[in-house]
Amino acid sequence: MYGERLNQLDLRFSRRFSVGGGRVVPQVDLYNLFNSNAVYRQSNTYGGAWQRPTRVLLGRLIKFGVHVDF
C-alpha cells in the first residue's frame, strides 16, 4: 500500500541587469507554491501507529536574494 503522490511546485524569477562593469541579478524563489500538505513520510510498522504521518511538506516559503558580479 502506497501513500499519496508527492506534488510540489518551486519557482524562481530572476532578471539580469548590467551596472557599470558588473552585473546584478535580483531573485525571488517560491517554494511549495500551491501549499500542498502531502505526507512525506509515514510509519509503516503494524500496530497503533500504522500509517500515521511522521512528516508532511512544509508550507509556502518565499525567499529573496541578489547575486552581484563585479
Secondary structure, DSSP 8 states (H G I E B T S, - for coil): ----------EEEE--EEETTEEEEEEEEEESTT----EEEE--SSSTTTT-EEEE----EEEEEEEEE-
